[in-house]
Amino acid sequence: APCTVGKFCDGSTLNAPTGDCAAGYFCAAGSGTATPFASNVYPLSGKCPKGRYCLAGTTNPIPCGIGTYNPEIQADQASDCLPCLAGSFCSNTGLSAVSGLCAAGYFCSAGSTSSQGTICPVGHYCPAGSSAAVPCAGGYYQPLTGQAQCNTCPGGTFCAPGSGVAPVDCPVRSYCGSGTA
């Protein structure tokens, strides 16, 4: 009979499998070694593919969980699945690379599962791929949430650095051109 899935049979006239397939590998039925290398194409025996990990005795490579990815082959433990990078998202299981960048108007912390991680707050802007909300600089403001850029402070008003929510009228006997901080 062929050797049991997840095991290997090294030799002839065996009455039981020799042992478990090695961590970082997966063994289909009939594997003759703990570290098969003839192929790396699932479902055949071989090194554990990208986006998955293989514990000792694995019968099927285990997909990395949602919010993680694994760009390397031969992973042998769940911790080889990396949290999705800040500014990006990982929306499926078994990924070998991030799904994409965080959408404009949102920011994504490490391990995000959606392109719309956290909505950008007022007084801030979040271009595509943001890992954190960025405060509007002096001369700019943003009264709305979920925005990819700040508005230029209009003439006759000023926007102090860090205030960012609404323009303030220019003081009496002062001139404030467009974009005054």
Backbone as ProteinMPNN parsed JSONL, in Angstrom:
{"seq_chain_A": "APCTVGKFCDGSTLNAPTGDCAAGYFCAAGSGTATPFASNVYPLSGKCPKGRYCLAGTTNPIPCGIGTYNPEIQADQASDCLPCLAGSFCSNTGLSAVSGLCAAGYFCSAGSTSSQGTICPVGHYCPAGSSAAVPCAGGYYQPLTGQAQCNTCPGGTFCAPGSGVAPVDCPVRSYCGSGTA", "coords_chain_A": {"N_chain_A": [[0.849, -1.185, 0.0], [0.431, 2.316, -0.63], [2.407, 4.742, 1.103], [1.102, 6.409, 3.968], [-0.72, 9.512, 3.801], [0.913, 12.504, 4.747], [2.905, 11.195, 6.028], [6.08, 9.414, 5.699], [7.708, 6.741, 3.962], [10.522, 5.082, 4.191], [12.342, 2.825, 2.712], [12.017, -0.755, 2.231], [9.69, -3.468, 2.606], [8.212, -2.603, 4.858], [6.096, -2.397, 7.748], [4.777, -0.313, 8.753], [4.551, 3.3, 8.513], [7.639, 5.174, 8.239], [7.92, 7.634, 9.535], [6.766, 10.995, 10.396], [6.138, 13.454, 7.882], [8.519, 16.034, 7.371], [8.613, 19.197, 9.136], [7.79, 22.126, 7.327], [7.478, 20.902, 4.948], [5.237, 18.988, 2.833], [3.572, 15.909, 2.501], [2.328, 13.796, 0.099], [0.292, 10.851, -0.467], [2.295, 7.956, -0.479], [4.885, 8.983, -0.211], [8.422, 8.876, -0.147], [10.335, 10.055, 1.419], [11.114, 12.252, 4.182], [11.533, 14.838, 3.55], [10.492, 15.817, 0.898], [11.37, 16.86, -2.404], [10.929, 16.819, -5.062], [8.906, 18.18, -6.348], [7.194, 21.329, -6.148], [4.631, 21.88, -6.248], [1.479, 22.171, -5.249], [-1.077, 19.741, -5.4], [0.982, 17.872, -5.025], [3.74, 16.184, -3.363], [6.196, 18.111, -1.531], [8.182, 21.097, -0.887], [6.784, 23.391, 1.416], [4.435, 25.651, 0.063], [4.462, 29.205, -0.858], [2.549, 31.552, 1.085], [1.473, 29.759, 2.811], [1.89, 27.384, 5.549], [3.61, 24.539, 6.933], [3.303, 22.194, 9.302], [5.035, 19.532, 11.094], [4.224, 16.416, 9.694], [2.188, 17.34, 8.115], [-0.633, 17.102, 6.033], [-1.96, 18.639, 4.201], [-0.909, 21.78, 3.063], [-1.186, 24.525, 5.278], [-3.177, 27.36, 5.036], [-2.108, 30.757, 5.443], [-3.585, 32.977, 7.784], [-6.333, 35.363, 7.451], [-5.447, 38.761, 7.061], [-2.781, 38.321, 7.188], [0.298, 37.292, 5.519], [2.618, 35.262, 3.587], [5.641, 35.383, 2.129], [7.557, 33.479, 1.567], [8.837, 30.168, 0.711], [8.589, 26.921, 2.241], [7.801, 27.358, 4.891], [7.424, 26.618, 8.329], [5.834, 26.977, 10.558], [3.038, 28.646, 12.148], [3.717, 31.243, 12.882], [5.346, 32.094, 10.857], [3.763, 33.325, 9.07], [3.27, 36.557, 8.234], [2.16, 39.673, 9.71], [0.025, 41.739, 7.796], [1.465, 44.46, 6.053], [1.725, 47.766, 7.435], [-0.284, 50.299, 6.05], [-1.168, 48.797, 4.005], [-3.319, 46.03, 2.98], [-4.597, 42.72, 3.723], [-6.749, 40.683, 2.443], [-7.604, 38.052, 2.135], [-7.183, 34.486, 2.847], [-4.133, 32.537, 2.788], [-2.263, 34.113, 1.36], [0.559, 35.199, -0.596], [1.587, 37.635, -0.902], [0.815, 41.073, -0.07], [-2.612, 42.179, -0.397], [-3.162, 44.706, -1.456], [-2.825, 48.345, -1.523], [-3.873, 50.509, 1.136], [-6.942, 52.238, 0.852], [-7.462, 55.564, -0.481], [-8.28, 58.17, 1.776], [-8.481, 56.641, 3.968], [-6.694, 54.906, 6.613], [-4.44, 52.222, 7.222], [-3.506, 50.015, 9.697], [-0.867, 47.706, 10.7], [-1.633, 44.388, 9.767], [-4.17, 44.79, 8.744], [-7.337, 43.973, 7.257], [-8.921, 44.962, 5.288], [-9.254, 47.294, 2.561], [-10.315, 49.615, 3.371], [-9.447, 50.531, 6.062], [-9.267, 52.299, 8.724], [-11.225, 55.152, 8.973], [-10.183, 58.348, 7.839], [-9.685, 61.012, 10.111], [-11.262, 64.256, 10.883], [-9.447, 67.27, 10.166], [-7.213, 66.032, 9.24], [-5.425, 64.165, 6.652], [-5.396, 61.408, 4.343], [-3.642, 59.885, 2.062], [-3.703, 57.325, -0.553], [-2.453, 54.225, 0.594], [-1.754, 54.937, 3.179], [-0.436, 54.648, 6.464], [-1.057, 55.855, 8.755], [-3.077, 58.607, 9.951], [-2.482, 61.85, 8.657], [-1.748, 64.989, 10.014], [-3.184, 68.106, 8.931], [-1.118, 70.552, 7.451], [0.17, 73.839, 8.375], [-1.717, 76.511, 6.982], [-3.507, 74.971, 5.706], [-6.58, 73.033, 5.836], [-9.108, 70.676, 6.967], [-12.332, 69.881, 7.134], [-13.83, 67.586, 6.96], [-14.349, 63.983, 7.34], [-12.517, 61.11, 6.112], [-10.878, 61.96, 3.936], [-8.51, 62.478, 1.25], [-6.759, 64.534, 0.968], [-5.824, 67.831, 2.165], [-7.591, 70.992, 2.329], [-6.779, 74.143, 0.841], [-6.268, 77.012, 2.781], [-8.517, 79.664, 2.485], [-8.215, 83.021, 1.017], [-8.183, 85.859, 3.236], [-8.452, 84.467, 5.51], [-6.82, 82.388, 7.996], [-4.922, 79.399, 8.717], [-3.728, 77.827, 11.316], [-0.802, 75.82, 12.06], [-1.556, 72.48, 12.86], [-4.153, 73.091, 13.731], [-6.179, 72.761, 11.718], [-9.052, 72.124, 11.309], [-10.926, 74.141, 10.598], [-10.847, 77.254, 8.787], [-9.727, 80.393, 10.177], [-10.891, 83.677, 10.669], [-9.008, 86.383, 9.358], [-7.051, 88.545, 11.43], [-8.13, 91.895, 12.349], [-6.977, 94.632, 10.416], [-4.988, 93.152, 9.2], [-3.402, 91.241, 6.635], [-4.267, 88.339, 4.945], [-3.346, 86.109, 2.735], [-4.257, 83.526, 0.347], [-3.756, 80.308, 1.675], [-2.482, 81.012, 4.047], [-0.679, 80.518, 7.016]], "CA_chain_A": [[0.0, 0.0, 0.0], [1.216, 3.551, -0.593], [2.617, 5.329, 2.431], [0.009, 7.269, 4.421], [-0.589, 10.953, 3.591], [1.504, 13.182, 5.906], [3.993, 10.331, 6.53], [6.978, 8.93, 4.656], [8.12, 5.342, 4.106], [11.885, 4.991, 3.687], [12.794, 1.437, 2.72], [11.076, -1.752, 1.713], [9.122, -4.433, 3.566], [7.796, -1.92, 6.086], [4.731, -2.684, 8.177], [4.249, 0.966, 9.222], [5.348, 4.425, 8.001], [8.888, 5.464, 8.943], [7.678, 8.784, 10.406], [6.026, 12.137, 9.866], [6.745, 14.377, 6.928], [9.217, 17.081, 8.14], [8.042, 20.547, 9.152], [8.222, 22.891, 6.157], [7.186, 20.06, 3.785], [3.99, 18.242, 2.879], [3.747, 14.613, 1.854], [1.158, 13.114, -0.454], [0.365, 9.399, -0.28], [3.393, 7.291, -1.173], [6.147, 9.715, -0.1], [9.537, 8.044, 0.295], [11.28, 10.844, 2.218], [10.499, 13.244, 5.066], [11.766, 16.156, 2.958], [10.355, 15.674, -0.558], [11.779, 18.053, -3.144], [10.718, 16.588, -6.493], [8.018, 19.215, -6.886], [6.741, 22.307, -5.168], [3.324, 22.224, -6.782], [0.393, 21.547, -4.51], [-1.114, 18.891, -4.211], [2.056, 16.889, -4.96], [4.652, 16.367, -2.227], [7.264, 19.069, -1.755], [8.363, 22.161, 0.094], [5.549, 24.133, 1.668], [4.39, 26.797, -0.848], [4.249, 30.56, -0.342], [1.194, 31.813, 1.535], [1.043, 28.655, 3.668], [2.912, 26.801, 6.419], [3.444, 23.093, 7.07], [3.81, 21.578, 10.531], [5.455, 18.143, 10.882], [3.104, 15.517, 9.434], [1.121, 18.035, 7.392], [-1.197, 16.431, 4.863], [-2.28, 19.749, 3.308], [-0.358, 23.038, 3.554], [-2.171, 25.323, 6.009], [-3.112, 28.743, 4.552], [-1.948, 31.846, 6.402], [-4.879, 33.57, 8.101], [-6.694, 36.669, 6.923], [-4.661, 39.81, 7.71], [-1.367, 37.923, 7.152], [0.814, 36.753, 4.257], [3.919, 34.614, 3.707], [6.29, 35.439, 0.83], [8.62, 32.469, 1.481], [8.476, 28.755, 0.685], [9.11, 26.058, 3.295], [7.437, 27.832, 6.232], [7.136, 25.449, 9.162], [5.013, 27.316, 11.722], [2.07, 29.719, 11.915], [4.365, 32.55, 13.064], [5.987, 32.487, 9.595], [2.799, 34.186, 8.393], [3.555, 37.909, 8.715], [1.029, 40.601, 9.659], [0.01, 42.597, 6.621], [2.235, 45.678, 6.302], [0.978, 49.005, 7.667], [-0.508, 51.01, 4.791], [-1.696, 47.836, 3.033], [-4.308, 45.124, 3.571], [-4.561, 41.317, 3.307], [-8.174, 40.391, 2.564], [-7.906, 36.626, 1.988], [-6.237, 33.552, 3.455], [-3.188, 31.92, 1.863], [-1.614, 35.109, 0.492], [2.019, 35.248, -0.641], [1.891, 39.073, -0.926], [-0.33, 41.856, 0.394], [-3.675, 42.319, -1.401], [-3.048, 46.014, -2.08], [-2.638, 49.5, -0.653], [-5.03, 51.07, 1.811], [-7.637, 53.196, -0.019], [-7.381, 56.987, -0.156], [-9.304, 58.571, 2.741], [-8.4, 55.686, 5.081], [-5.354, 54.433, 6.94], [-4.434, 50.81, 7.61], [-2.425, 49.58, 10.58], [-0.37, 46.369, 10.376], [-2.619, 43.332, 9.947], [-5.492, 45.186, 8.236], [-7.979, 42.991, 6.38], [-9.74, 45.673, 4.307], [-8.633, 48.511, 2.02], [-10.893, 50.717, 4.133], [-9.106, 50.229, 7.45], [-9.852, 53.278, 9.642], [-11.515, 56.376, 8.221], [-9.337, 59.481, 8.189], [-10.463, 61.961, 10.914], [-11.224, 65.676, 10.511], [-8.167, 67.921, 10.45], [-6.159, 65.146, 8.749], [-5.608, 63.612, 5.316], [-4.866, 60.054, 4.198], [-3.532, 59.432, 0.676], [-3.669, 55.865, -0.709], [-1.268, 53.592, 1.196], [-1.427, 55.563, 4.469], [-0.378, 53.79, 7.65], [-1.568, 56.7, 9.845], [-3.645, 59.88, 9.502], [-1.478, 62.924, 8.662], [-2.392, 66.274, 10.313], [-3.039, 69.162, 7.927], [-0.046, 71.51, 7.746], [-0.243, 75.231, 8.443], [-2.191, 77.021, 5.705], [-4.452, 73.991, 5.162], [-7.578, 72.548, 6.796], [-9.988, 69.619, 6.46], [-13.458, 69.747, 8.052], [-14.54, 66.328, 6.723], [-13.631, 62.717, 7.532], [-12.329, 60.293, 4.917], [-10.345, 62.744, 2.825], [-7.164, 62.129, 0.805], [-5.909, 65.736, 0.992], [-6.363, 68.975, 2.905], [-7.973, 72.147, 1.525], [-5.979, 75.343, 1.052], [-6.954, 78.048, 3.541], [-8.842, 80.724, 1.532], [-7.803, 84.386, 1.332], [-8.964, 86.519, 4.279], [-8.441, 83.576, 6.686], [-5.549, 81.672, 8.206], [-5.045, 78.062, 9.307], [-2.513, 77.582, 12.089], [-0.362, 74.428, 12.043], [-2.17, 71.626, 13.878], [-5.573, 73.372, 13.987], [-6.651, 71.927, 10.645], [-10.463, 71.794, 11.137], [-11.623, 75.226, 9.898], [-10.1, 78.507, 8.707], [-10.069, 81.435, 11.145], [-10.834, 84.995, 10.023], [-7.765, 87.13, 9.52], [-7.234, 89.63, 12.397], [-8.375, 93.24, 11.81], [-5.792, 95.354, 9.949], [-3.989, 92.187, 8.746], [-3.658, 90.648, 5.315], [-4.054, 86.881, 4.898], [-3.537, 85.568, 1.389], [-4.611, 82.113, 0.281], [-2.743, 79.404, 2.219], [-1.77, 81.619, 5.179], [-0.6, 79.684, 8.217]], "C_chain_A": [[0.883, 1.232, 0.0], [1.325, 4.073, 0.838], [1.49, 6.316, 2.721], [0.31, 8.747, 4.149], [-0.058, 11.597, 4.878], [2.656, 12.408, 6.523], [4.937, 10.022, 5.38], [7.389, 7.5, 4.994], [9.466, 5.182, 3.42], [12.345, 3.54, 3.806], [11.737, 0.521, 2.143], [10.667, -2.692, 2.836], [8.784, -3.788, 4.91], [6.386, -2.356, 6.455], [4.049, -1.443, 8.753], [5.088, 2.083, 8.609], [6.593, 4.653, 8.864], [8.693, 6.632, 9.914], [6.867, 9.86, 9.71], [6.837, 12.866, 8.807], [7.36, 15.521, 7.756], [8.448, 18.402, 8.091], [8.629, 21.327, 7.982], [7.984, 22.142, 4.857], [5.797, 19.46, 3.93], [4.174, 16.987, 2.041], [2.411, 14.054, 1.386], [1.315, 11.619, -0.173], [1.533, 8.838, -1.085], [4.722, 8.008, -1.085], [7.243, 8.809, 0.47], [10.558, 8.781, 1.136], [10.518, 11.863, 3.056], [10.603, 14.653, 4.493], [11.682, 16.064, 1.429], [10.697, 16.982, -1.275], [11.504, 17.929, -4.635], [9.81, 17.636, -7.124], [7.728, 20.213, -5.781], [5.371, 22.783, -5.611], [2.268, 21.448, -6.019], [-0.573, 20.935, -5.52], [-0.032, 17.822, -4.157], [2.935, 17.16, -3.746], [5.706, 17.412, -2.555], [7.416, 20.042, -0.614], [7.046, 22.914, 0.233], [5.531, 25.387, 0.783], [4.203, 28.135, -0.129], [2.794, 30.719, 0.075], [0.659, 30.763, 2.498], [2.187, 28.248, 4.593], [2.577, 25.335, 6.627], [4.111, 22.623, 8.361], [4.286, 20.169, 10.198], [4.21, 17.281, 10.698], [1.955, 16.161, 8.683], [0.676, 17.229, 6.18], [-1.577, 17.454, 3.796], [-1.631, 21.0, 3.872], [-1.461, 23.911, 4.14], [-2.074, 26.776, 5.538], [-2.902, 29.736, 5.702], [-3.316, 32.498, 6.586], [-5.094, 34.926, 7.454], [-5.94, 37.738, 7.728], [-3.174, 39.491, 7.752], [-1.0, 37.447, 5.754], [2.155, 36.09, 4.527], [4.58, 34.578, 2.334], [7.334, 34.346, 0.593], [8.065, 31.059, 1.34], [9.069, 28.083, 1.926], [8.851, 26.584, 4.703], [7.017, 26.628, 7.068], [6.341, 25.747, 10.428], [4.124, 28.516, 11.402], [2.716, 31.098, 12.026], [5.166, 32.978, 11.831], [5.049, 33.328, 8.739], [2.924, 35.575, 9.02], [2.297, 38.766, 8.714], [1.147, 41.463, 8.401], [0.711, 43.916, 6.976], [1.318, 46.879, 6.546], [0.895, 49.768, 6.343], [-1.044, 50.099, 3.693], [-2.721, 46.951, 3.73], [-4.151, 43.73, 2.982], [-5.971, 40.753, 3.523], [-8.544, 38.912, 2.466], [-6.918, 35.78, 2.779], [-5.283, 33.053, 2.375], [-2.477, 32.876, 0.939], [-0.088, 35.009, 0.553], [2.509, 36.696, -0.722], [0.647, 39.811, -0.428], [-1.347, 41.992, -0.732], [-3.566, 43.648, -2.147], [-2.832, 47.099, -1.049], [-3.963, 49.913, -0.018], [-5.629, 52.151, 0.902], [-7.418, 54.635, 0.454], [-8.55, 57.349, 0.762], [-9.343, 57.664, 3.962], [-6.94, 55.432, 5.416], [-5.468, 53.017, 7.48], [-3.241, 50.516, 8.503], [-1.974, 48.187, 10.152], [-1.451, 45.339, 10.671], [-4.014, 43.679, 9.449], [-6.017, 44.168, 7.235], [-8.821, 43.638, 5.281], [-9.001, 46.912, 3.814], [-9.164, 49.751, 2.722], [-10.704, 50.415, 5.616], [-9.826, 51.133, 8.434], [-10.055, 54.576, 8.873], [-10.654, 57.527, 8.757], [-10.167, 60.521, 8.956], [-10.385, 63.401, 10.383], [-9.873, 66.26, 10.918], [-6.974, 67.127, 9.959], [-6.436, 64.769, 7.298], [-4.909, 62.262, 5.246], [-4.804, 59.689, 2.719], [-3.522, 57.895, 0.618], [-2.364, 55.317, -0.127], [-0.869, 54.183, 2.534], [-1.426, 54.535, 5.599], [-0.861, 54.545, 8.887], [-2.157, 57.966, 9.225], [-2.575, 60.962, 9.644], [-2.193, 64.246, 8.953], [-2.173, 67.276, 9.178], [-1.953, 70.134, 8.382], [-0.632, 72.907, 7.868], [-0.618, 75.736, 7.064], [-3.199, 76.089, 5.039], [-5.419, 73.544, 6.254], [-8.387, 71.428, 6.143], [-11.12, 69.402, 7.456], [-14.202, 68.402, 7.938], [-13.69, 65.115, 7.077], [-13.43, 62.048, 6.177], [-11.773, 61.016, 3.716], [-8.881, 62.394, 2.54], [-6.219, 63.326, 0.791], [-6.597, 66.827, 1.793], [-6.686, 70.099, 1.919], [-7.041, 73.314, 1.844], [-6.828, 76.384, 1.775], [-7.256, 79.215, 2.585], [-8.324, 82.101, 1.976], [-8.732, 85.022, 2.349], [-9.052, 85.67, 5.545], [-7.03, 83.026, 6.863], [-5.85, 80.34, 8.884], [-3.723, 77.761, 9.999], [-2.113, 76.106, 11.993], [-1.024, 73.641, 13.18], [-3.627, 71.912, 14.157], [-6.417, 72.591, 12.988], [-8.128, 71.684, 10.43], [-11.207, 72.867, 10.344], [-10.731, 76.467, 9.86], [-10.613, 79.51, 9.755], [-9.943, 82.78, 10.416], [-9.521, 85.691, 10.358], [-8.0, 88.261, 10.536], [-7.436, 90.976, 11.68], [-7.033, 93.908, 11.518], [-4.651, 94.413, 9.549], [-4.387, 91.682, 7.381], [-3.332, 89.168, 5.392], [-4.382, 86.414, 3.491], [-3.921, 84.093, 1.471], [-3.455, 81.254, 0.802], [-1.942, 79.98, 3.381], [-1.83, 80.707, 6.408], [-0.736, 80.565, 9.461]], "O_chain_A": [[1.974, 1.208, 0.569], [0.437, 3.861, 1.664], [0.989, 6.978, 1.812], [1.458, 9.179, 4.254], [-0.524, 11.274, 5.971], [3.315, 12.9, 7.439], [4.64, 10.326, 4.225], [7.415, 7.105, 6.159], [9.536, 5.151, 2.192], [12.697, 3.088, 4.895], [10.707, 0.964, 1.636], [11.271, -2.681, 3.909], [9.041, -4.365, 5.966], [5.573, -2.65, 5.578], [2.898, -1.5, 9.185], [6.231, 1.841, 8.22], [6.597, 4.363, 10.06], [9.25, 6.614, 11.011], [6.355, 9.675, 8.606], [8.067, 12.883, 8.845], [6.766, 15.934, 8.752], [7.73, 18.684, 7.132], [9.816, 21.208, 7.68], [8.251, 22.672, 3.779], [5.242, 19.428, 5.028], [4.843, 17.002, 1.008], [1.487, 13.865, 2.177], [2.36, 11.181, 0.307], [1.731, 9.21, -2.241], [5.633, 7.664, -1.838], [7.023, 8.077, 1.434], [11.561, 8.189, 1.534], [9.42, 12.286, 2.693], [9.862, 15.551, 4.891], [12.694, 16.217, 0.744], [10.355, 18.068, -0.808], [11.817, 18.844, -5.397], [9.939, 17.939, -8.31], [7.997, 19.951, -4.609], [4.993, 23.932, -5.385], [2.175, 20.225, -6.127], [-0.875, 21.628, -6.491], [-0.114, 16.93, -3.313], [2.881, 18.245, -3.167], [6.072, 17.587, -3.718], [6.868, 19.855, 0.472], [6.291, 23.051, -0.73], [6.52, 26.119, 0.753], [3.837, 28.184, 1.045], [1.906, 30.097, -0.507], [-0.481, 30.861, 2.953], [3.316, 28.712, 4.436], [1.42, 24.928, 6.516], [5.335, 22.655, 8.488], [3.972, 19.656, 9.123], [3.25, 17.403, 11.46], [0.864, 15.596, 8.616], [1.497, 16.74, 5.403], [-1.518, 17.152, 2.604], [-1.783, 21.27, 5.063], [-2.543, 24.023, 3.565], [-1.002, 27.375, 5.629], [-3.451, 29.568, 6.791], [-4.11, 32.56, 5.647], [-4.153, 35.555, 6.97], [-5.813, 37.62, 8.947], [-2.384, 40.275, 8.279], [-1.869, 37.226, 4.911], [2.767, 36.321, 5.57], [4.141, 33.831, 1.459], [7.934, 34.297, -0.481], [6.956, 30.777, 1.793], [9.957, 28.638, 2.574], [9.614, 26.279, 5.619], [6.337, 25.728, 6.576], [6.187, 24.873, 11.282], [4.422, 29.301, 10.502], [2.302, 32.028, 11.333], [5.622, 34.12, 11.768], [5.489, 33.974, 7.788], [2.702, 35.734, 10.221], [1.452, 38.621, 7.831], [2.243, 41.858, 8.005], [0.556, 44.42, 8.088], [0.258, 46.99, 5.931], [1.879, 49.87, 5.611], [-1.34, 50.554, 2.589], [-2.965, 47.1, 4.927], [-3.635, 43.571, 1.875], [-6.339, 40.393, 4.64], [-9.7, 38.558, 2.697], [-5.936, 36.294, 3.315], [-5.588, 33.136, 1.185], [-2.115, 32.493, -0.174], [0.486, 34.766, 1.614], [3.709, 36.952, -0.621], [-0.441, 39.239, -0.373], [-0.979, 41.926, -1.905], [-3.848, 43.708, -3.344], [-2.676, 46.825, 0.141], [-5.034, 49.685, -0.58], [-4.891, 52.894, 0.255], [-7.215, 54.884, 1.642], [-9.674, 56.893, 0.552], [-10.133, 57.881, 4.88], [-6.052, 55.707, 4.608], [-6.46, 52.657, 8.113], [-2.095, 50.742, 8.113], [-2.63, 47.553, 9.326], [-2.112, 45.408, 11.708], [-4.958, 42.932, 9.707], [-5.257, 43.579, 6.468], [-9.374, 42.937, 4.434], [-8.217, 47.51, 4.551], [-8.542, 50.812, 2.677], [-11.653, 50.089, 6.33], [-10.892, 50.773, 8.933], [-9.142, 55.044, 8.193], [-10.434, 57.653, 9.961], [-11.252, 60.882, 8.499], [-9.546, 63.715, 9.539], [-9.244, 65.811, 11.876], [-5.833, 67.503, 10.228], [-7.524, 65.012, 6.776], [-3.959, 62.0, 5.985], [-5.8, 59.229, 2.161], [-3.347, 57.243, 1.647], [-1.296, 55.892, -0.339], [0.251, 53.955, 2.991], [-2.3, 53.672, 5.676], [-1.054, 53.946, 9.945], [-1.789, 58.354, 8.116], [-1.845, 60.99, 10.635], [-3.132, 64.607, 8.243], [-1.117, 67.294, 8.547], [-1.882, 70.492, 9.558], [-1.787, 73.137, 7.51], [0.064, 75.439, 6.083], [-3.688, 76.373, 3.946], [-5.122, 73.657, 7.443], [-8.355, 71.254, 4.925], [-10.906, 68.805, 8.512], [-15.098, 68.119, 8.733], [-12.463, 65.199, 7.112], [-14.105, 62.39, 5.206], [-12.156, 60.718, 2.585], [-8.118, 62.06, 3.446], [-5.011, 63.159, 0.62], [-7.795, 66.758, 2.065], [-6.132, 70.155, 0.821], [-6.572, 73.456, 2.973], [-7.983, 76.606, 1.412], [-6.337, 79.712, 1.933], [-8.032, 82.316, 3.152], [-9.935, 84.762, 2.338], [-9.649, 86.088, 6.537], [-6.169, 83.18, 5.996], [-6.883, 80.171, 9.531], [-2.72, 77.476, 9.345], [-2.976, 75.238, 11.859], [-1.043, 74.093, 14.325], [-4.303, 71.079, 14.761], [-7.292, 71.826, 13.394], [-8.469, 71.068, 9.421], [-12.038, 72.536, 9.498], [-9.953, 76.706, 10.783], [-11.775, 79.47, 10.158], [-9.007, 82.992, 9.645], [-9.004, 85.6, 11.471], [-9.062, 88.883, 10.504], [-6.975, 91.167, 10.555], [-6.077, 93.766, 12.28], [-3.486, 94.812, 9.553], [-5.563, 91.692, 7.016], [-2.255, 88.783, 5.846], [-5.548, 86.334, 3.105], [-3.906, 83.496, 2.548], [-2.306, 81.455, 0.41], [-0.847, 79.5, 3.677], [-2.888, 80.2, 6.779], [-0.696, 80.06, 10.582]]}, "name": "protein", "num_of_chains": 1, "seq": "APCTVGKFCDGSTLNAPTGDCAAGYFCAAGSGTATPFASNVYPLSGKCPKGRYCLAGTTNPIPCGIGTYNPEIQADQASDCLPCLAGSFCSNTGLSAVSGLCAAGYFCSAGSTSSQGTICPVGHYCPAGSSAAVPCAGGYYQPLTGQAQCNTCPGGTFCAPGSGVAPVDCPVRSYCGSGTA"}
